Amino acid sequence: MSDLAAAAALALNGVTAGLLLGSLHAPVPRLLGMAAGPYLKAKQFLVPRYDPAMPIAIVANVVLDCVAAALAPHASAQVVFALAACLLLAVIAVSLVRNVPINNWEMTLDPGIAPSDWARIDPRKLWHVWHVVRTGALTLALAATFAAILLG
């Protein structure tokens, strides 16, 4: 069971980290350079497609890392699996406190009529900073899970 939990944690973490890393290299740079209207239209297309799956996958990943930690035969592996779970909890916290509120606000805007003060309130740079933070934490969690498997 511990090998199965560890393998599932590694696979799921790899998929989620890959999705966020991929977004940093393709859609995000494009979104950062768009005018307000096309940006909001694109964001309103993307958010409903990422939001349902990513939270479920990351929470499942926390559970899998915790199970793997509890079942790991060596204390060093247990600690590193627990570290991976803590990094994933940081991803959840950053998402809930920083990125999701921006996404939710943007979903309420009309892409055809961007706010008149868009240049002042444009949240993209702030959203991007927090997206890099959570992507980094998710990638570190992947590395920690892999290290824990090697230690176990």
VEXMI-982297 format. One line per field, with one value per atom (N, C-alpha, C): x, y, z; residue number from 1; atom name. Coordinates in Angstrom, 2 decimals. Atoms other than C-alpha are relative to their C-alpha. Layout:
// VEXMI-982297
east: c(X, ...)
north: c(Y, ...)
up: c(Z, ...)
resi: c(NUM, ...)
name: c(CA, ...)
// end
This chain:
// VEXMI-982297
east: c(0.82, 0.00, 0.86, -0.84, 2.82, 0.61, -0.56, 4.40, -1.06, 1.09, 1.03, -0.31, 0.27, 0.35, 1.12, -1.14, 3.85, 0.02, 0.02, 3.59, -1.14, 1.14, 0.16, 0.27, -0.35, 1.40, 0.98, -0.99, 4.36, -0.65, 0.65, 2.23, -0.93, 0.94, -0.47, 0.73, -0.79, 2.07, 0.69, -0.63, 3.87, -0.96, 1.00, 0.68, -0.34, 0.39, -0.31, 1.16, -1.15, 3.21, 0.22, -0.15, 3.41, -1.01, 1.02, 0.14, 0.36, -0.33, 1.24, 1.28, -1.23, 4.75, -0.29, 0.37, 3.26, -0.73, 0.74, 0.95, 0.94, -0.97, 3.93, 0.75, -0.76, 5.53, -0.85, 0.84, 2.53, -1.10, 1.10, -0.78, 0.32, -0.21, 0.46, 0.76, -0.67, 3.01, -0.90, 0.93, 0.39, -1.05, 1.02, -2.23, 0.55, -0.59, 0.15, 0.14, -0.21, 0.61, -1.27, 1.24, -3.05, -0.62, 0.83, -5.30, -1.07, 0.94, -7.92, -1.14, 1.15, -10.90, 0.34, -0.39, -9.20, 0.56, -0.52, -7.40, -1.15, 1.12, -10.64, -0.77, 0.69, -12.27, 0.78, -0.84, -9.34, 0.01, -0.03, -9.18, -1.32, 1.31, -12.91, -0.22, 0.01, -12.38, 0.83, -0.94, -9.43, -0.40, 0.24, -10.48, -1.00, 0.94, -13.56, 0.53, -0.56, -11.44, 1.07, -1.03, -8.61, -0.58, 0.45, -10.53, -0.68, 0.61, -12.64, 1.00, -0.90, -9.77, 1.17, -1.23, -6.77, -0.19, 0.14, -8.12, -0.20, 0.24, -9.35, 1.31, -1.27, -6.01, 1.00, -0.99, -3.94, -0.41, 0.46, -6.09, 0.23, -0.26, -5.90, 1.49, -1.45, -2.13, 0.44, -0.30, -1.98, -0.33, 0.43, -3.91, 0.96, -0.92, -1.65, 1.36, -1.29, 1.52, -0.10, 0.20, 0.10, -0.08, 0.09, -0.79, 1.38, -1.34, 2.65, 0.92, -0.81, 4.24, -0.33, 0.41, 2.23, 0.46, -0.35, 3.14, 1.46, -1.41, 6.76, 0.77, -0.72, 9.16, 1.12, -1.12, 11.85, -0.42, 0.35, 11.59, 0.39, -0.42, 13.54, -1.02, 1.01, 11.00, -1.30, 1.21, 8.13, 0.07, -0.18, 9.53, -0.08, -0.02, 10.08, -1.37, 1.38, 6.61, -0.85, 0.74, 5.22, 0.36, -0.43, 7.28, -0.73, 0.71, 5.75, -1.46, 1.39, 2.27, -0.11, 0.02, 3.10, 0.18, -0.17, 4.31, -1.30, 1.28, 1.05, -1.05, 0.91, -0.88, 0.31, -0.37, 1.08, -0.58, 0.60, -0.08, -1.48, 1.44, -3.67, -0.21, 0.15, -3.22, 0.21, -0.27, -1.68, -1.14, 1.10, -4.38, -1.26, 1.23, -7.24, 0.06, -0.12, -5.91, 0.40, -0.53, -4.23, -0.61, 0.39, -5.07, -1.51, 1.43, -8.67, -0.82, 0.78, -10.00, 0.16, -0.20, -8.45, -0.79, 0.76, -9.90, -1.50, 1.43, -13.33, -0.44, 0.33, -13.29, 0.01, -0.09, -12.18, -1.18, 1.14, -15.00, -1.27, 1.18, -17.51, 0.04, -0.16, -16.17, -0.49, 0.45, -17.59, 1.20, -1.17, -14.79, -0.21, 0.30, -16.56, 0.11, -0.07, -16.41, 0.96, -1.01, -13.16, -0.18, 0.11, -13.15, 0.82, -0.68, -12.18, 1.36, -1.28, -9.37, 0.83, -0.68, -8.03, 1.51, -1.46, -4.46, 0.42, -0.33, -4.55, -0.32, 0.45, -6.39, 0.35, -0.37, -5.03, 0.73, -0.58, -4.30, 1.01, -0.81, -2.17, 1.38, -1.36, 1.27, -0.04, 0.13, 0.15, -0.40, 0.42, -1.64, 1.19, -1.15, 1.50, 1.01, -0.94, 3.74, -0.45, 0.51, 1.51, -0.09, 0.01, 1.19, 1.40, -1.38, 4.99, 0.30, -0.22, 5.05, -0.65, 0.66, 2.49, 0.56, -0.63, 4.08, 1.33, -1.26, 7.43, -0.23, 0.31, 5.90, -0.46, 0.48, 4.17, 1.15, -1.16, 7.41, 0.93, -0.80, 9.30, -0.68, 0.72, 6.58, 0.25, -0.32, 7.20, 1.40, -1.37, 10.93, 0.07, 0.01, 10.24, -0.62, 0.63, 7.92, 0.97, -0.97, 10.53, 1.13, -1.06, 13.22, -0.48, 0.54, 10.98, -0.08, 0.04, 10.50, 1.39, -1.38, 14.27, 0.47, -0.39, 14.66, -0.74, 0.84, 11.90, 0.43)
north: c(-1.21, 0.00, 1.26, -1.21, 2.46, 0.29, -0.20, 1.90, 0.56, -0.47, 2.45, 1.47, -1.40, 5.67, 0.91, -0.81, 6.95, 0.18, -0.09, 6.15, 0.90, -0.84, 7.75, 1.47, -1.37, 10.84, 0.60, -0.48, 11.15, 0.28, -0.17, 10.70, 1.21, -1.11, 13.13, 1.33, -1.22, 15.69, 0.38, -0.27, 15.35, 0.62, -0.55, 16.03, 1.45, -1.36, 19.08, 0.98, -0.89, 20.54, 0.26, -0.17, 19.95, 0.98, -0.93, 21.80, 1.44, -1.37, 24.83, 0.48, -0.39, 24.84, 0.31, -0.23, 24.55, 1.32, -1.26, 27.47, 1.20, -1.10, 29.62, 0.26, -0.14, 29.01, 0.25, -0.19, 29.26, 1.03, -0.96, 30.87, 1.25, -1.16, 33.15, 1.13, -1.11, 35.12, 0.66, -0.56, 35.54, 0.87, -0.76, 36.69, 1.33, -1.23, 39.22, 1.09, -0.98, 40.92, 0.45, -0.32, 41.18, 1.30, -1.14, 44.23, -0.54, 0.40, 44.18, -0.88, 0.77, 42.93, -1.42, 1.37, 39.99, -0.81, 0.69, 39.16, -0.56, 0.46, 38.97, -1.12, 1.06, 36.89, -1.31, 1.20, 34.45, -0.56, 0.45, 34.29, -0.65, 0.58, 33.64, -1.33, 1.30, 30.77, -1.01, 0.92, 29.26, -0.39, 0.25, 29.59, -1.14, 1.11, 27.33, -1.37, 1.28, 24.65, -0.50, 0.40, 24.65, -0.16, -0.05, 25.43, -1.25, 1.20, 22.30, -1.11, 1.15, 19.85, 0.25, -0.25, 21.50, -0.11, 0.15, 21.86, -1.44, 1.41, 18.27, -0.77, 0.72, 17.00, 0.34, -0.39, 18.99, -0.50, 0.55, 18.00, -1.51, 1.44, 14.37, -0.29, 0.16, 14.79, 0.16, -0.15, 16.05, -1.29, 1.24, 12.98, -1.14, 1.07, 10.64, 0.15, -0.19, 12.21, -0.30, 0.32, 11.93, -1.50, 1.46, 8.28, -0.61, 0.52, 7.63, 0.27, -0.31, 9.38, -0.95, 0.88, 7.30, -1.44, 1.39, 4.06, -0.21, 0.14, 4.79, -0.75, 0.84, 2.32, 0.73, -0.70, 4.89, 1.42, -1.33, 8.09, 1.10, -1.04, 10.06, 0.15, -0.05, 9.15, 0.60, -0.55, 9.95, 1.53, -1.45, 13.44, 0.68, -0.64, 14.17, -0.09, 0.06, 12.92, 1.07, -1.03, 15.18, 1.41, -1.27, 18.07, 0.25, -0.13, 17.43, 0.39, -0.33, 17.52, 1.46, -1.40, 20.83, 0.97, -0.85, 22.32, 0.06, 0.02, 21.25, 0.82, -0.85, 22.89, 1.47, -1.38, 26.07, 0.39, -0.26, 25.78, 0.32, -0.23, 25.54, 1.37, -1.28, 28.53, 1.17, -1.08, 30.74, 0.09, -0.01, 29.71, 0.63, -0.48, 30.38, 1.47, -1.36, 33.63, 1.02, -0.95, 35.19, -0.15, 0.15, 33.73, -0.13, 0.23, 32.57, 1.29, -1.25, 35.95, 0.87, -0.75, 37.60, -0.66, 0.72, 34.91, 0.27, -0.19, 35.27, 1.41, -1.37, 39.05, 0.17, -0.11, 38.78, -0.68, 0.71, 36.33, 0.86, -0.85, 39.05, 1.15, -1.14, 41.56, -0.32, 0.13, 42.12, 0.25, -0.19, 41.54, 1.07, -1.01, 43.91, 1.42, -1.32, 46.77, -0.10, 0.07, 46.72, 1.23, -1.16, 48.96, 1.18, -1.19, 52.53, 0.23, -0.16, 52.44, -1.29, 1.28, 49.09, 0.11, -0.15, 50.39, 0.07, -0.13, 51.13, -1.29, 1.15, 48.00, -1.35, 1.24, 45.42, -0.95, 0.91, 42.39, -1.00, 1.05, 40.42, -0.16, 0.13, 41.20, -0.65, 0.61, 40.36, -1.47, 1.38, 37.22, -0.84, 0.72, 36.20, -0.31, 0.23, 36.63, -1.18, 1.08, 34.37, -1.32, 1.23, 31.88, -0.61, 0.49, 31.62, -0.63, 0.53, 31.10, -1.37, 1.29, 28.32, -1.07, 0.94, 26.70, -0.49, 0.38, 26.74, -0.97, 0.90, 25.16, -1.36, 1.26, 22.52, -0.82, 0.67, 21.72, -0.53, 0.48, 21.49, -1.21, 1.16, 19.12, -1.24, 1.12, 16.94, -0.53, 0.42, 16.90, -0.70, 0.61, 16.11, -1.40, 1.32, 13.24, -1.00, 0.87, 11.82, -0.37, 0.25, 12.19, -0.97, 0.89, 10.49, -1.44, 1.36, 7.54, -0.60, 0.51, 7.24, -0.35, 0.26, 7.38, -1.20, 1.05, 4.84, -1.36)
up: c(0.00, 0.00, 0.00, -0.04, 0.78, -1.36, 1.35, -2.65, -0.94, 0.86, -4.33, 0.31, -0.38, -2.37, -0.47, 0.43, -3.10, -1.51, 1.45, -6.80, -0.48, 0.38, -7.05, 0.34, -0.38, -5.17, -1.01, 0.96, -7.53, -1.36, 1.31, -10.66, 0.01, -0.06, -9.57, 0.16, -0.18, -8.40, -1.30, 1.29, -11.74, -0.99, 0.91, -13.66, 0.38, -0.41, -11.59, -0.15, 0.18, -11.56, -1.49, 1.44, -15.31, -0.57, 0.47, -15.86, 0.36, -0.39, -13.87, -0.65, 0.70, -15.32, -1.47, 1.39, -18.78, -0.18, 0.12, -18.13, 0.11, -0.13, -17.13, -1.30, 1.23, -20.51, -1.23, 1.19, -22.84, 0.24, -0.08, -21.86, 0.82, -0.87, -19.06, -0.71, 0.70, -21.14, -1.05, 0.99, -23.84, 0.67, -0.73, -21.34, 0.52, -0.55, -19.80, -1.04, 1.05, -23.16, -0.72, 0.71, -24.19, 0.51, -0.42, -24.11, 0.96, -1.05, -21.33, -0.51, 0.48, -23.38, -0.43, 0.39, -25.11, 1.17, -1.19, -21.86, 0.83, -0.84, -19.89, -0.69, 0.74, -22.62, 0.07, -0.07, -22.67, 1.42, -1.39, -18.87, 0.38, -0.29, -18.66, -0.72, 0.67, -21.09, 0.79, -0.64, -19.18, 1.42, -1.43, -15.53, 0.24, -0.27, -15.68, -0.40, 0.44, -17.35, 0.97, -0.96, -14.79, 1.41, -1.39, -11.60, 0.52, -0.59, -11.24, 0.31, -0.14, -11.66, 0.94, -0.76, -10.04, 1.52, -1.46, -6.47, 0.43, -0.33, -6.46, -0.08, 0.17, -7.77, 1.10, -1.02, -5.28, 1.38, -1.29, -2.28, 0.02, 0.08, -3.43, 0.18, -0.12, -3.68, 1.46, -1.43, -0.07, 0.74, -0.66, 1.05, -0.33, 0.40, -0.93, 0.66, -0.67, 0.47, 1.49, -1.42, 3.99, 0.23, -0.10, 3.45, -0.20, 0.26, 1.99, 1.19, -1.19, 5.00, 1.15, -1.10, 7.44, -0.21, 0.30, 5.67, -0.35, 0.39, 4.80, 1.07, -0.96, 6.42, 0.76, -0.63, 7.29, 0.39, -0.51, 9.33, -0.99, 0.95, 6.72, -1.13, 1.07, 4.02, 0.54, -0.60, 6.39, 0.07, -0.14, 7.03, -1.37, 1.32, 3.34, -0.68, 0.50, 2.35, 0.70, -0.75, 5.10, -0.50, 0.57, 3.70, -1.33, 1.28, 0.27, 0.25, -0.32, 1.82, 0.47, -0.47, 3.56, -1.16, 1.18, 0.28, -0.82, 0.71, -1.35, 0.75, -0.78, 1.50, -0.24, 0.34, 0.73, -1.36, 1.32, -2.90, 0.16, -0.24, -1.68, 0.64, -0.69, 0.64, -0.95, 0.96, -2.05, -1.01, 0.98, -4.51, 0.60, -0.62, -2.09, 0.40, -0.55, -0.66, -1.06, 0.98, -3.70, -1.40, 1.40, -7.12, -0.22, 0.19, -6.72, 0.14, -0.06, -5.52, -1.26, 1.25, -8.59, -1.12, 1.04, -10.86, 0.14, -0.22, -9.27, -0.40, 0.37, -9.69, -1.52, 1.46, -13.32, -0.70, 0.60, -14.02, 0.01, -0.07, -13.08, -1.01, 0.90, -15.61, -1.40, 1.38, -19.06, -0.91, 0.86, -21.61, -1.07, 1.00, -23.98, 0.54, -0.64, -21.47, 1.17, -1.08, -19.50, 0.90, -0.90, -16.42, -0.52, 0.52, -17.29, 0.65, -0.69, -14.74, -0.04, 0.12, -15.98, 0.20, -0.12, -16.22, 1.46, -1.43, -12.49, 0.77, -0.79, -11.30, -0.61, 0.70, -13.75, 0.96, -1.00, -11.51, -0.55, 0.61, -13.95, 0.62, -0.56, -12.50, 1.38, -1.33, -8.97, -0.10, 0.20, -10.14, -0.45, 0.54, -12.04, 1.09, -1.11, -8.98, 0.85, -0.85, -6.90, -0.75, 0.80, -9.75, -0.03, -0.04, -9.86, 1.37, -1.36, -6.07, 0.14, -0.19, -6.14, -0.95, 0.92, -9.20, 0.57, -0.65, -7.38, 1.14, -1.12, -4.28, -0.49, 0.56, -6.38, -0.59, 0.58, -8.20, 1.09, -1.14, -4.89, 0.66, -0.55, -3.63, -0.85, 0.90, -6.68, 0.30, -0.30, -5.94, 1.36, -1.33, -2.27, -0.05, 0.12, -3.17, -0.65, 0.66, -5.51, 0.97, -0.98, -2.81, 1.08, -1.03, -0.25, -0.50, 0.58, -2.59, -0.01, 0.00, -2.95, 1.40, -1.39, 0.83, 0.58, -0.57, 1.45, -0.44)
resi: c(1, 1, 1, 2, 2, 2, 3, 3, 3, 4, 4, 4, 5, 5, 5, 6, 6, 6, 7, 7, 7, 8, 8, 8, 9, 9, 9, 10, 10, 10, 11, 11, 11, 12, 12, 12, 13, 13, 13, 14, 14, 14, 15, 15, 15, 16, 16, 16, 17, 17, 17, 18, 18, 18, 19, 19, 19, 20, 20, 20, 21, 21, 21, 22, 22, 22, 23, 23, 23, 24, 24, 24, 25, 25, 25, 26, 26, 26, 27, 27, 27, 28, 28, 28, 29, 29, 29, 30, 30, 30, 31, 31, 31, 32, 32, 32, 33, 33, 33, 34, 34, 34, 35, 35, 35, 36, 36, 36, 37, 37, 37, 38, 38, 38, 39, 39, 39, 40, 40, 40, 41, 41, 41, 42, 42, 42, 43, 43, 43, 44, 44, 44, 45, 45, 45, 46, 46, 46, 47, 47, 47, 48, 48, 48, 49, 49, 49, 50, 50, 50, 51, 51, 51, 52, 52, 52, 53, 53, 53, 54, 54, 54, 55, 55, 55, 56, 56, 56, 57, 57, 57, 58, 58, 58, 59, 59, 59, 60, 60, 60, 61, 61, 61, 62, 62, 62, 63, 63, 63, 64, 64, 64, 65, 65, 65, 66, 66, 66, 67, 67, 67, 68, 68, 68, 69, 69, 69, 70, 70, 70, 71, 71, 71, 72, 72, 72, 73, 73, 73, 74, 74, 74, 75, 75, 75, 76, 76, 76, 77, 77, 77, 78, 78, 78, 79, 79, 79, 80, 80, 80, 81, 81, 81, 82, 82, 82, 83, 83, 83, 84, 84, 84, 85, 85, 85, 86, 86, 86, 87, 87, 87, 88, 88, 88, 89, 89, 89, 90, 90, 90, 91, 91, 91, 92, 92, 92, 93, 93, 93, 94, 94, 94, 95, 95, 95, 96, 96, 96, 97, 97, 97, 98, 98, 98, 99, 99, 99, 100, 100, 100, 101, 101, 101, 102, 102, 102, 103, 103, 103, 104, 104, 104, 105, 105, 105, 106, 106, 106, 107, 107, 107, 108, 108, 108, 109, 109, 109, 110, 110, 110, 111, 111, 111, 112, 112, 112, 113, 113, 113, 114, 114, 114, 115, 115, 115, 116, 116, 116, 117, 117, 117, 118, 118, 118, 119, 119, 119, 120, 120, 120, 121, 121, 121, 122, 122, 122, 123, 123, 123, 124, 124, 124, 125, 125, 125, 126, 126, 126, 127, 127, 127, 128, 128, 128, 129, 129, 129, 130, 130, 130, 131, 131, 131, 132, 132, 132, 133, 133, 133, 134, 134, 134, 135, 135, 135, 136, 136, 136, 137, 137, 137, 138, 138, 138, 139, 139, 139, 140, 140, 140, 141, 141, 141, 142, 142, 142, 143, 143, 143, 144, 144, 144, 145, 145, 145, 146, 146, 146, 147, 147, 147, 148, 148, 148, 149, 149, 149, 150, 150, 150, 151, 151, 151, 152, 152, 152)
name: c(N, CA, C, N, CA, C, N, CA, C, N, CA, C, N, CA, C, N, CA, C, N, CA, C, N, CA, C, N, CA, C, N, CA, C, N, CA, C, N, CA, C, N, CA, C, N, CA, C, N, CA, C, N, CA, C, N, CA, C, N, CA, C, N, CA, C, N, CA, C, N, CA, C, N, CA, C, N, CA, C, N, CA, C, N, CA, C, N, CA, C, N, CA, C, N, CA, C, N, CA, C, N, CA, C, N, CA, C, N, CA, C, N, CA, C, N, CA, C, N, CA, C, N, CA, C, N, CA, C, N, CA, C, N, CA, C, N, CA, C, N, CA, C, N, CA, C, N, CA, C, N, CA, C, N, CA, C, N, CA, C, N, CA, C, N, CA, C, N, CA, C, N, CA, C, N, CA, C, N, CA, C, N, CA, C, N, CA, C, N, CA, C, N, CA, C, N, CA, C, N, CA, C, N, CA, C, N, CA, C, N, CA, C, N, CA, C, N, CA, C, N, CA, C, N, CA, C, N, CA, C, N, CA, C, N, CA, C, N, CA, C, N, CA, C, N, CA, C, N, CA, C, N, CA, C, N, CA, C, N, CA, C, N, CA, C, N, CA, C, N, CA, C, N, CA, C, N, CA, C, N, CA, C, N, CA, C, N, CA, C, N, CA, C, N, CA, C, N, CA, C, N, CA, C, N, CA, C, N, CA, C, N, CA, C, N, CA, C, N, CA, C, N, CA, C, N, CA, C, N, CA, C, N, CA, C, N, CA, C, N, CA, C, N, CA, C, N, CA, C, N, CA, C, N, CA, C, N, CA, C, N, CA, C, N, CA, C, N, CA, C, N, CA, C, N, CA, C, N, CA, C, N, CA, C, N, CA, C, N, CA, C, N, CA, C, N, CA, C, N, CA, C, N, CA, C, N, CA, C, N, CA, C, N, CA, C, N, CA, C, N, CA, C, N, CA, C, N, CA, C, N, CA, C, N, CA, C, N, CA, C, N, CA, C, N, CA, C, N, CA, C, N, CA, C, N, CA, C, N, CA, C, N, CA, C, N, CA, C, N, CA, C, N, CA, C, N, CA, C, N, CA, C, N, CA, C, N, CA, C, N, CA, C, N, CA, C, N, CA, C, N, CA, C, N, CA, C, N, CA, C, N, CA, C, N, CA, C, N, CA, C, N, CA, C, N, CA, C, N, CA, C)
// end
